[in-house]
Structures are given as C-alpha cells and as structure tokens.
Amino acid sequence: MSGWLTEPSAPSVLITVARVDGSGPREAGTKMLVTAEHEFDTIGGGHLEMRAIDIAREMLSGQAVRYERFALGPSLGQCCGGVVYLLFERVDTRLGAVMAALRERRREDCWRLTAVDGPACVALFDMHGQPLSAGHPPAAAAGPLATPVSDPLSAPAFARDRGAHLMQDASGRRWMVDPILAPRAHLTLFGAGHVGAAIVRALAELPCTVTWVDEREDMFPADIPANVTVEASELPEACVAEAPPNSSYLVLTHNHALDQRLTETILQRQDVYWFGLIGSKTKRMQFEHRLQAKGIDQARIDAMVCPIGIAGITNKAPAVIAASVCAQLLGVWEQQDAERMPKPLSQTATLLRAAGSTQYKI
C-alpha cells in the first residue's frame, strides 16, 4: 500500500503534486502525508519537500485547503528549473472517508476530485464517473459522494494517460482531477527460495501485484508485502491458468523438472506478455530442445527470457539478481503500460457536475 494512504493516528495533511511545468523531482499526482511528527512517502525531497512539510504542519489546526506555486530555483536551493504546484488538504472527516475508500479499492482505478478554491469539497468516483464512498454509497445525502451522475451516457471513460490535472468551471472555481491508479503490472512468480524471496522484497515498494507460488508452504516468510498474494499449491501449474491476461511470469523453482513443466504450461497461454526463466545459456538450450520436441511454437520459445536480468550484471547473489531482474521488469512494464494507453480524457463534465459544478474548461 502507498505510504500516503496510511491511516493516520493523528491530525494530518495530504500534499499532492498538482502540476509540474518543466523539470521537477516528481510527476503530477505524487502524494505524501504529513502529521505533526511523521511523514509518509515523498514528493521529491530537498528544500521543496522541507518547505511543503512546514506548510502542512502550519495547516494541521487551521486552513483546510491551500494551493501553492514553487519555482525550483535558487530560492529553494534546487536547480531543476521547473515550477511545481502543490495542493495541501487537511484530512477532515470527508477526506478521511475518501482515503478509507481508496484503501479498500487499492487494486481498482478511481478518480478523486478536489475543490482548490471555495468551500472544501472532495469526492471519489469510479472509472465510469459513479460516486463512491467508504464501502457503499449512501442512499441519499447532500454531499458529492452521494450525488448521482445524472447523465451516465456522458460519464468519462477512465484514461490513465490524462494524469492529474486542474480544471476550472464557469464560475472560475478550480478543481483538481486526480486519477488514483491501481497497479496494472502483474507478476506470477514461481519459487520461494532465496532468489524468489529477494525479488519479492524488492518488488514490495514497486507499482505491481505479485502472485507468489511454491509447493512448500513453510518456505514463505511470515511477513508478506501488501502487494503480494501467496499460493502454497501442490500443483503450481494450475496457477498459470489463474493469472490475469497479459501477465508476466517468472520461474525460478528448486526443481528443474518443475521448471520444465511450468515453462510448457506458460508458453501454451496465448496472452503471456513476458516470461523469464532463471538459468544459464546451457539450460536455455536444453529447454529449447525439449520444448521443440513438445511442439511448442518456435516464436514463443524465442520470446522466453533466459538468462534473466539486465545485461552486464554477473553477480549471482540473490539480492543482486533481484535488483537486476526488478530493473528488467520495470522496463517491461513501462513498455506494456505505454502500449495500452487509451486516448486522452475528453469528457469530464460529469465529474464536475456530480461534485457541484456544471461547466468547466481545461
């Protein structure tokens, strides 16, 4: 789970990077949570973050919403050269409910809409523009979380490439439209040995979900990361069929015969996006001959990645292999995400209407 979604035990302020012009330390939509004594996540560090934390703590018992512009130049001791706009929101009952709903829906895409000007207003919507609340939408209430979308035909299709952005309604009131994106990347990882465990630890803070499979239940650690689901299965091959479409697969079990069976099963799926198999070039050659004898299509065999990891790293320590493989996976997943980007969002009036405005301009 993202650190900024941590349920605070003390008054807190949510900071969001609303806009970046030019070069900045983090992209629009990045968030951090600040309490009187702690910070969760980061908006990029440096003097910008230090100043933002000071502002947030000033707001803990005062102003509900604040919007600030920061030039990343000599005054902040930073040389990025860009301009960053930050939205500060004190976590009140309503924002707290929205954050609770986001924790419940952390594997689903949502839109968060926040009034930058005027009375405090925050609402959460699903990808179809329908309002959400913590667990269930109230049957009737005056607040935007319960306001129905009056024209569902104009509800926007969710567009991940639109990103966090500001809009302005006809009255001049500014709104931040903020997509809270669930990780798209999914990895089914077979093997809970030293390398598998090191890879899972390395992926714990990355934007992905992992299904971790092994026959030996006692091999899994007690502390499992929030983005990982454990499958202690006597038939690991069955977990291949259960994986989401366009998943990535990584096979690194303790048993070469099991590696072979898993490889055959994975390559028989028609929607595998990426498949990696731990091993040497010699192991690859042996597997290729066996797969060819089984009638596996040569193009699918050629797509198998073995050895795994990025070129130039030869150290075989589990932590080093994990770093190399995770870097490789991040490149794969960024490419995959770019390939499936939809067209930019063209209809967002429904969101504003549901939150109390009727017209907008970008």
Contacts in CASP RR format, 6 or more apart in sequence:
PFRMAT RR
TARGET T0000
AUTHOR 0000-0000-0000
METHOD contacts of the structure
MODEL  1
MSGWLTEPSAPSVLITVARVDGSGPREAGTKMLVTAEHEFDTIGGGHLEM
RAIDIAREMLSGQAVRYERFALGPSLGQCCGGVVYLLFERVDTRLGAVMA
ALRERRREDCWRLTAVDGPACVALFDMHGQPLSAGHPPAAAAGPLATPVS
DPLSAPAFARDRGAHLMQDASGRRWMVDPILAPRAHLTLFGAGHVGAAIV
RALAELPCTVTWVDEREDMFPADIPANVTVEASELPEACVAEAPPNSSYL
VLTHNHALDQRLTETILQRQDVYWFGLIGSKTKRMQFEHRLQAKGIDQAR
IDAMVCPIGIAGITNKAPAVIAASVCAQLLGVWEQQDAERMPKPLSQTAT
LLRAAGSTQYKI
1 103 0 8 1.000
1 106 0 8 1.000
1 226 0 8 1.000
1 227 0 8 1.000
2 31 0 8 1.000
2 41 0 8 1.000
2 106 0 8 1.000
3 33 0 8 1.000
3 40 0 8 1.000
3 41 0 8 1.000
4 14 0 8 1.000
4 31 0 8 1.000
4 32 0 8 1.000
4 33 0 8 1.000
4 40 0 8 1.000
4 41 0 8 1.000
5 33 0 8 1.000
5 99 0 8 1.000
5 102 0 8 1.000
5 103 0 8 1.000
5 106 0 8 1.000
6 33 0 8 1.000
6 40 0 8 1.000
7 99 0 8 1.000
7 100 0 8 1.000
7 103 0 8 1.000
8 33 0 8 1.000
8 35 0 8 1.000
8 91 0 8 1.000
10 35 0 8 1.000
10 36 0 8 1.000
10 37 0 8 1.000
11 35 0 8 1.000
11 36 0 8 1.000
11 60 0 8 1.000
11 61 0 8 1.000
11 90 0 8 1.000
11 91 0 8 1.000
12 33 0 8 1.000
12 34 0 8 1.000
12 35 0 8 1.000
12 60 0 8 1.000
12 90 0 8 1.000
12 91 0 8 1.000
13 33 0 8 1.000
13 34 0 8 1.000
13 56 0 8 1.000
13 57 0 8 1.000
13 59 0 8 1.000
13 60 0 8 1.000
13 88 0 8 1.000
13 89 0 8 1.000
13 90 0 8 1.000
13 91 0 8 1.000
14 31 0 8 1.000
14 32 0 8 1.000
14 33 0 8 1.000
14 88 0 8 1.000
14 89 0 8 1.000
14 91 0 8 1.000
14 95 0 8 1.000
14 99 0 8 1.000
15 31 0 8 1.000
15 32 0 8 1.000
15 33 0 8 1.000
15 34 0 8 1.000
15 43 0 8 1.000
15 52 0 8 1.000
15 56 0 8 1.000
15 86 0 8 1.000
15 87 0 8 1.000
15 88 0 8 1.000
15 89 0 8 1.000
16 29 0 8 1.000
16 30 0 8 1.000
16 31 0 8 1.000
16 86 0 8 1.000
16 87 0 8 1.000
16 89 0 8 1.000
16 114 0 8 1.000
16 164 0 8 1.000
16 176 0 8 1.000
16 178 0 8 1.000
17 26 0 8 1.000
17 27 0 8 1.000
17 28 0 8 1.000
17 29 0 8 1.000
17 30 0 8 1.000
17 31 0 8 1.000
17 43 0 8 1.000
17 84 0 8 1.000
17 85 0 8 1.000
17 86 0 8 1.000
17 164 0 8 1.000
18 28 0 8 1.000
18 29 0 8 1.000
18 67 0 8 1.000
18 85 0 8 1.000
18 86 0 8 1.000
18 87 0 8 1.000
18 116 0 8 1.000
18 164 0 8 1.000
18 166 0 8 1.000
18 176 0 8 1.000
19 28 0 8 1.000
19 84 0 8 1.000
19 85 0 8 1.000
19 164 0 8 1.000
19 165 0 8 1.000
19 166 0 8 1.000
20 26 0 8 1.000
20 27 0 8 1.000
20 28 0 8 1.000
20 82 0 8 1.000
20 83 0 8 1.000
20 84 0 8 1.000
20 85 0 8 1.000
21 82 0 8 1.000
21 83 0 8 1.000
21 84 0 8 1.000
22 80 0 8 1.000
22 81 0 8 1.000
22 82 0 8 1.000
22 83 0 8 1.000
23 72 0 8 1.000
23 80 0 8 1.000
23 81 0 8 1.000
23 82 0 8 1.000
24 72 0 8 1.000
24 80 0 8 1.000
24 81 0 8 1.000
24 82 0 8 1.000
24 84 0 8 1.000
25 43 0 8 1.000
25 44 0 8 1.000
25 45 0 8 1.000
25 46 0 8 1.000
25 48 0 8 1.000
25 72 0 8 1.000
25 78 0 8 1.000
25 80 0 8 1.000
25 84 0 8 1.000
26 42 0 8 1.000
26 43 0 8 1.000
26 44 0 8 1.000
28 163 0 8 1.000
28 164 0 8 1.000
28 165 0 8 1.000
29 163 0 8 1.000
29 164 0 8 1.000
29 178 0 8 1.000
29 179 0 8 1.000
30 41 0 8 1.000
30 42 0 8 1.000
30 43 0 8 1.000
30 44 0 8 1.000
31 41 0 8 1.000
31 43 0 8 1.000
32 39 0 8 1.000
32 40 0 8 1.000
32 41 0 8 1.000
32 42 0 8 1.000
32 43 0 8 1.000
32 49 0 8 1.000
32 52 0 8 1.000
33 39 0 8 1.000
33 40 0 8 1.000
33 41 0 8 1.000
33 91 0 8 1.000
34 40 0 8 1.000
34 52 0 8 1.000
34 53 0 8 1.000
34 56 0 8 1.000
34 57 0 8 1.000
35 60 0 8 1.000
36 57 0 8 1.000
36 60 0 8 1.000
39 53 0 8 1.000
42 49 0 8 1.000
43 49 0 8 1.000
43 52 0 8 1.000
43 86 0 8 1.000
46 76 0 8 1.000
46 78 0 8 1.000
47 76 0 8 1.000
47 77 0 8 1.000
47 78 0 8 1.000
48 70 0 8 1.000
48 72 0 8 1.000
48 76 0 8 1.000
48 78 0 8 1.000
48 84 0 8 1.000
51 70 0 8 1.000
51 76 0 8 1.000
52 68 0 8 1.000
52 70 0 8 1.000
52 86 0 8 1.000
52 88 0 8 1.000
55 66 0 8 1.000
55 68 0 8 1.000
55 88 0 8 1.000
56 88 0 8 1.000
59 66 0 8 1.000
59 88 0 8 1.000
59 90 0 8 1.000
60 90 0 8 1.000
62 90 0 8 1.000
63 88 0 8 1.000
63 90 0 8 1.000
64 89 0 8 1.000
64 90 0 8 1.000
64 92 0 8 1.000
64 120 0 8 1.000
65 87 0 8 1.000
65 88 0 8 1.000
65 89 0 8 1.000
65 90 0 8 1.000
65 114 0 8 1.000
65 115 0 8 1.000
65 116 0 8 1.000
65 118 0 8 1.000
65 120 0 8 1.000
66 87 0 8 1.000
66 88 0 8 1.000
67 85 0 8 1.000
67 86 0 8 1.000
67 87 0 8 1.000
67 88 0 8 1.000
67 116 0 8 1.000
67 117 0 8 1.000
67 174 0 8 1.000
68 85 0 8 1.000
68 86 0 8 1.000
68 88 0 8 1.000
69 83 0 8 1.000
69 84 0 8 1.000
69 85 0 8 1.000
70 76 0 8 1.000
70 83 0 8 1.000
70 84 0 8 1.000
70 85 0 8 1.000
70 86 0 8 1.000
71 81 0 8 1.000
71 82 0 8 1.000
71 83 0 8 1.000
72 78 0 8 1.000
72 79 0 8 1.000
72 80 0 8 1.000
72 81 0 8 1.000
72 82 0 8 1.000
72 83 0 8 1.000
72 84 0 8 1.000
73 79 0 8 1.000
73 80 0 8 1.000
73 81 0 8 1.000
73 82 0 8 1.000
85 166 0 8 1.000
87 114 0 8 1.000
87 116 0 8 1.000
87 176 0 8 1.000
89 95 0 8 1.000
89 114 0 8 1.000
89 120 0 8 1.000
89 122 0 8 1.000
91 99 0 8 1.000
92 120 0 8 1.000
94 120 0 8 1.000
94 122 0 8 1.000
94 145 0 8 1.000
95 122 0 8 1.000
97 133 0 8 1.000
97 134 0 8 1.000
97 145 0 8 1.000
98 112 0 8 1.000
98 122 0 8 1.000
98 123 0 8 1.000
98 124 0 8 1.000
98 134 0 8 1.000
98 145 0 8 1.000
100 134 0 8 1.000
101 110 0 8 1.000
101 124 0 8 1.000
101 132 0 8 1.000
101 133 0 8 1.000
101 134 0 8 1.000
101 135 0 8 1.000
102 110 0 8 1.000
102 112 0 8 1.000
102 124 0 8 1.000
102 180 0 8 1.000
104 134 0 8 1.000
104 135 0 8 1.000
105 132 0 8 1.000
105 182 0 8 1.000
106 182 0 8 1.000
107 182 0 8 1.000
107 183 0 8 1.000
107 209 0 8 1.000
108 126 0 8 1.000
108 127 0 8 1.000
108 182 0 8 1.000
109 126 0 8 1.000
109 127 0 8 1.000
109 158 0 8 1.000
109 160 0 8 1.000
109 179 0 8 1.000
109 180 0 8 1.000
109 181 0 8 1.000
109 182 0 8 1.000
110 124 0 8 1.000
110 125 0 8 1.000
110 126 0 8 1.000
110 127 0 8 1.000
110 132 0 8 1.000
110 179 0 8 1.000
110 180 0 8 1.000
111 124 0 8 1.000
111 125 0 8 1.000
111 126 0 8 1.000
111 127 0 8 1.000
111 129 0 8 1.000
111 158 0 8 1.000
111 177 0 8 1.000
111 178 0 8 1.000
111 179 0 8 1.000
111 180 0 8 1.000
111 351 0 8 1.000
112 122 0 8 1.000
112 123 0 8 1.000
112 124 0 8 1.000
112 125 0 8 1.000
112 176 0 8 1.000
112 177 0 8 1.000
112 178 0 8 1.000
112 179 0 8 1.000
112 180 0 8 1.000
113 121 0 8 1.000
113 122 0 8 1.000
113 123 0 8 1.000
113 124 0 8 1.000
113 125 0 8 1.000
113 144 0 8 1.000
113 175 0 8 1.000
113 176 0 8 1.000
113 177 0 8 1.000
113 178 0 8 1.000
113 351 0 8 1.000
113 352 0 8 1.000
113 355 0 8 1.000
114 121 0 8 1.000
114 122 0 8 1.000
114 175 0 8 1.000
114 176 0 8 1.000
114 178 0 8 1.000
115 121 0 8 1.000
115 122 0 8 1.000
115 173 0 8 1.000
115 174 0 8 1.000
115 175 0 8 1.000
115 355 0 8 1.000
116 166 0 8 1.000
116 173 0 8 1.000
116 174 0 8 1.000
116 175 0 8 1.000
116 176 0 8 1.000
117 172 0 8 1.000
117 173 0 8 1.000
117 174 0 8 1.000
118 173 0 8 1.000
121 144 0 8 1.000
121 355 0 8 1.000
121 356 0 8 1.000
122 144 0 8 1.000
123 131 0 8 1.000
123 143 0 8 1.000
123 144 0 8 1.000
123 145 0 8 1.000
123 147 0 8 1.000
123 351 0 8 1.000
123 354 0 8 1.000
123 355 0 8 1.000
124 131 0 8 1.000
124 132 0 8 1.000
124 133 0 8 1.000
124 145 0 8 1.000
125 131 0 8 1.000
125 132 0 8 1.000
125 351 0 8 1.000
125 354 0 8 1.000
126 132 0 8 1.000
127 157 0 8 1.000
127 158 0 8 1.000
128 152 0 8 1.000
128 155 0 8 1.000
128 158 0 8 1.000
129 149 0 8 1.000
129 155 0 8 1.000
129 156 0 8 1.000
129 350 0 8 1.000
129 351 0 8 1.000
129 354 0 8 1.000
130 137 0 8 1.000
130 149 0 8 1.000
130 152 0 8 1.000
130 155 0 8 1.000
131 137 0 8 1.000
131 144 0 8 1.000
131 145 0 8 1.000
131 146 0 8 1.000
131 147 0 8 1.000
131 148 0 8 1.000
131 149 0 8 1.000
131 354 0 8 1.000
132 145 0 8 1.000
133 145 0 8 1.000
133 146 0 8 1.000
137 145 0 8 1.000
137 146 0 8 1.000
138 145 0 8 1.000
138 146 0 8 1.000
139 146 0 8 1.000
140 146 0 8 1.000
144 354 0 8 1.000
144 355 0 8 1.000
144 356 0 8 1.000
147 354 0 8 1.000
147 355 0 8 1.000
147 356 0 8 1.000
148 354 0 8 1.000
149 155 0 8 1.000
149 350 0 8 1.000
149 353 0 8 1.000
149 354 0 8 1.000
150 353 0 8 1.000
150 354 0 8 1.000
151 350 0 8 1.000
151 353 0 8 1.000
152 350 0 8 1.000
154 347 0 8 1.000
154 349 0 8 1.000
154 350 0 8 1.000
155 347 0 8 1.000
155 350 0 8 1.000
156 345 0 8 1.000
156 346 0 8 1.000
156 347 0 8 1.000
156 348 0 8 1.000
156 350 0 8 1.000
156 351 0 8 1.000
157 342 0 8 1.000
157 345 0 8 1.000
157 347 0 8 1.000
158 179 0 8 1.000
158 342 0 8 1.000
159 179 0 8 1.000
159 342 0 8 1.000
159 343 0 8 1.000
159 344 0 8 1.000
159 345 0 8 1.000
160 179 0 8 1.000
160 181 0 8 1.000
160 184 0 8 1.000
160 337 0 8 1.000
160 341 0 8 1.000
160 342 0 8 1.000
161 341 0 8 1.000
161 342 0 8 1.000
161 344 0 8 1.000
162 177 0 8 1.000
162 179 0 8 1.000
162 344 0 8 1.000
162 345 0 8 1.000
163 179 0 8 1.000
164 176 0 8 1.000
164 177 0 8 1.000
164 178 0 8 1.000
164 179 0 8 1.000
165 176 0 8 1.000
165 177 0 8 1.000
165 362 0 8 1.000
166 174 0 8 1.000
166 175 0 8 1.000
166 176 0 8 1.000
166 177 0 8 1.000
167 174 0 8 1.000
167 175 0 8 1.000
167 177 0 8 1.000
167 348 0 8 1.000
167 352 0 8 1.000
167 360 0 8 1.000
167 361 0 8 1.000
167 362 0 8 1.000
168 174 0 8 1.000
168 175 0 8 1.000
168 360 0 8 1.000
168 361 0 8 1.000
168 362 0 8 1.000
169 175 0 8 1.000
169 352 0 8 1.000
169 357 0 8 1.000
169 358 0 8 1.000
169 359 0 8 1.000
169 360 0 8 1.000
169 361 0 8 1.000
170 357 0 8 1.000
170 358 0 8 1.000
170 359 0 8 1.000
170 360 0 8 1.000
170 361 0 8 1.000
171 357 0 8 1.000
173 357 0 8 1.000
175 352 0 8 1.000
175 355 0 8 1.000
175 357 0 8 1.000
175 360 0 8 1.000
177 348 0 8 1.000
177 351 0 8 1.000
183 207 0 8 1.000
183 208 0 8 1.000
183 209 0 8 1.000
183 227 0 8 1.000
184 333 0 8 1.000
184 336 0 8 1.000
184 337 0 8 1.000
184 340 0 8 1.000
185 207 0 8 1.000
185 208 0 8 1.000
185 209 0 8 1.000
185 248 0 8 1.000
185 329 0 8 1.000
185 333 0 8 1.000
185 336 0 8 1.000
185 337 0 8 1.000
186 208 0 8 1.000
186 209 0 8 1.000
186 210 0 8 1.000
186 211 0 8 1.000
186 243 0 8 1.000
186 244 0 8 1.000
186 247 0 8 1.000
186 248 0 8 1.000
187 203 0 8 1.000
187 208 0 8 1.000
187 209 0 8 1.000
187 210 0 8 1.000
187 211 0 8 1.000
187 247 0 8 1.000
187 248 0 8 1.000
187 249 0 8 1.000
187 250 0 8 1.000
187 329 0 8 1.000
188 210 0 8 1.000
188 211 0 8 1.000
188 213 0 8 1.000
188 239 0 8 1.000
188 240 0 8 1.000
188 243 0 8 1.000
188 247 0 8 1.000
188 248 0 8 1.000
188 249 0 8 1.000
188 250 0 8 1.000
189 196 0 8 1.000
189 199 0 8 1.000
189 200 0 8 1.000
189 210 0 8 1.000
189 211 0 8 1.000
189 212 0 8 1.000
189 213 0 8 1.000
189 249 0 8 1.000
189 250 0 8 1.000
189 252 0 8 1.000
190 213 0 8 1.000
190 214 0 8 1.000
190 236 0 8 1.000
190 239 0 8 1.000
190 249 0 8 1.000
190 250 0 8 1.000
190 251 0 8 1.000
190 252 0 8 1.000
190 253 0 8 1.000
190 258 0 8 1.000
190 262 0 8 1.000
191 212 0 8 1.000
191 213 0 8 1.000
191 214 0 8 1.000
191 219 0 8 1.000
191 251 0 8 1.000
191 252 0 8 1.000
191 253 0 8 1.000
191 254 0 8 1.000
192 212 0 8 1.000
192 214 0 8 1.000
192 216 0 8 1.000
192 219 0 8 1.000
192 220 0 8 1.000
193 214 0 8 1.000
193 219 0 8 1.000
193 252 0 8 1.000
193 254 0 8 1.000
194 318 0 8 1.000
195 252 0 8 1.000
195 278 0 8 1.000
195 318 0 8 1.000
195 321 0 8 1.000
195 322 0 8 1.000
196 212 0 8 1.000
196 252 0 8 1.000
196 318 0 8 1.000
196 322 0 8 1.000
197 221 0 8 1.000
197 318 0 8 1.000
198 318 0 8 1.000
198 319 0 8 1.000
198 321 0 8 1.000
198 322 0 8 1.000
199 250 0 8 1.000
199 252 0 8 1.000
199 321 0 8 1.000
199 322 0 8 1.000
199 325 0 8 1.000
199 326 0 8 1.000
200 210 0 8 1.000
200 212 0 8 1.000
200 225 0 8 1.000
200 228 0 8 1.000
201 225 0 8 1.000
201 322 0 8 1.000
202 319 0 8 1.000
202 322 0 8 1.000
202 323 0 8 1.000
202 326 0 8 1.000
203 210 0 8 1.000
203 225 0 8 1.000
203 227 0 8 1.000
203 228 0 8 1.000
203 326 0 8 1.000
203 329 0 8 1.000
204 225 0 8 1.000
204 226 0 8 1.000
204 227 0 8 1.000
204 228 0 8 1.000
206 227 0 8 1.000
206 326 0 8 1.000
206 330 0 8 1.000
207 333 0 8 1.000
208 227 0 8 1.000
208 329 0 8 1.000
208 333 0 8 1.000
209 227 0 8 1.000
209 228 0 8 1.000
209 229 0 8 1.000
210 225 0 8 1.000
210 227 0 8 1.000
210 228 0 8 1.000
210 229 0 8 1.000
211 228 0 8 1.000
211 229 0 8 1.000
211 231 0 8 1.000
211 239 0 8 1.000
211 242 0 8 1.000
211 243 0 8 1.000
212 220 0 8 1.000
212 224 0 8 1.000
212 228 0 8 1.000
212 229 0 8 1.000
212 230 0 8 1.000
212 231 0 8 1.000
213 231 0 8 1.000
213 233 0 8 1.000
213 236 0 8 1.000
213 239 0 8 1.000
214 220 0 8 1.000
214 231 0 8 1.000
214 232 0 8 1.000
214 233 0 8 1.000
214 236 0 8 1.000
214 253 0 8 1.000
215 232 0 8 1.000
215 233 0 8 1.000
215 234 0 8 1.000
215 236 0 8 1.000
215 258 0 8 1.000
216 232 0 8 1.000
217 232 0 8 1.000
220 230 0 8 1.000
220 232 0 8 1.000
224 230 0 8 1.000
231 239 0 8 1.000
233 239 0 8 1.000
236 253 0 8 1.000
236 258 0 8 1.000
236 262 0 8 1.000
237 261 0 8 1.000
237 262 0 8 1.000
237 265 0 8 1.000
240 249 0 8 1.000
240 262 0 8 1.000
240 265 0 8 1.000
240 266 0 8 1.000
240 269 0 8 1.000
241 265 0 8 1.000
241 269 0 8 1.000
243 249 0 8 1.000
243 269 0 8 1.000
245 271 0 8 1.000
246 271 0 8 1.000
246 272 0 8 1.000
246 273 0 8 1.000
246 336 0 8 1.000
247 271 0 8 1.000
247 272 0 8 1.000
247 273 0 8 1.000
248 272 0 8 1.000
248 273 0 8 1.000
248 274 0 8 1.000
248 275 0 8 1.000
248 276 0 8 1.000
248 329 0 8 1.000
248 332 0 8 1.000
248 333 0 8 1.000
249 266 0 8 1.000
249 272 0 8 1.000
249 274 0 8 1.000
249 275 0 8 1.000
249 276 0 8 1.000
250 275 0 8 1.000
250 276 0 8 1.000
250 277 0 8 1.000
250 278 0 8 1.000
250 308 0 8 1.000
250 325 0 8 1.000
251 259 0 8 1.000
251 262 0 8 1.000
251 263 0 8 1.000
251 266 0 8 1.000
251 275 0 8 1.000
251 276 0 8 1.000
251 277 0 8 1.000
251 278 0 8 1.000
252 259 0 8 1.000
252 277 0 8 1.000
252 278 0 8 1.000
252 308 0 8 1.000
253 259 0 8 1.000
253 262 0 8 1.000
256 283 0 8 1.000
259 277 0 8 1.000
259 278 0 8 1.000
259 287 0 8 1.000
260 287 0 8 1.000
260 290 0 8 1.000
263 275 0 8 1.000
263 277 0 8 1.000
263 287 0 8 1.000
263 291 0 8 1.000
263 304 0 8 1.000
264 291 0 8 1.000
264 294 0 8 1.000
264 296 0 8 1.000
266 272 0 8 1.000
266 275 0 8 1.000
267 275 0 8 1.000
267 291 0 8 1.000
267 296 0 8 1.000
267 297 0 8 1.000
267 300 0 8 1.000
267 301 0 8 1.000
267 304 0 8 1.000
268 296 0 8 1.000
272 300 0 8 1.000
272 303 0 8 1.000
273 332 0 8 1.000
273 336 0 8 1.000
274 305 0 8 1.000
274 329 0 8 1.000
274 332 0 8 1.000
274 336 0 8 1.000
275 303 0 8 1.000
275 304 0 8 1.000
275 305 0 8 1.000
276 304 0 8 1.000
276 305 0 8 1.000
276 306 0 8 1.000
276 308 0 8 1.000
277 283 0 8 1.000
277 284 0 8 1.000
277 287 0 8 1.000
277 304 0 8 1.000
277 305 0 8 1.000
277 306 0 8 1.000
277 308 0 8 1.000
278 306 0 8 1.000
278 307 0 8 1.000
278 308 0 8 1.000
278 321 0 8 1.000
279 306 0 8 1.000
279 307 0 8 1.000
279 308 0 8 1.000
280 307 0 8 1.000
281 306 0 8 1.000
281 307 0 8 1.000
283 306 0 8 1.000
284 304 0 8 1.000
284 306 0 8 1.000
284 307 0 8 1.000
287 304 0 8 1.000
287 306 0 8 1.000
288 301 0 8 1.000
291 301 0 8 1.000
292 298 0 8 1.000
292 301 0 8 1.000
305 328 0 8 1.000
308 321 0 8 1.000
308 324 0 8 1.000
308 325 0 8 1.000
308 328 0 8 1.000
309 321 0 8 1.000
309 324 0 8 1.000
309 325 0 8 1.000
309 327 0 8 1.000
309 328 0 8 1.000
310 324 0 8 1.000
310 327 0 8 1.000
310 328 0 8 1.000
313 320 0 8 1.000
313 323 0 8 1.000
313 324 0 8 1.000
315 321 0 8 1.000
348 360 0 8 1.000
349 358 0 8 1.000
349 359 0 8 1.000
349 360 0 8 1.000
352 358 0 8 1.000
352 359 0 8 1.000
352 360 0 8 1.000
END
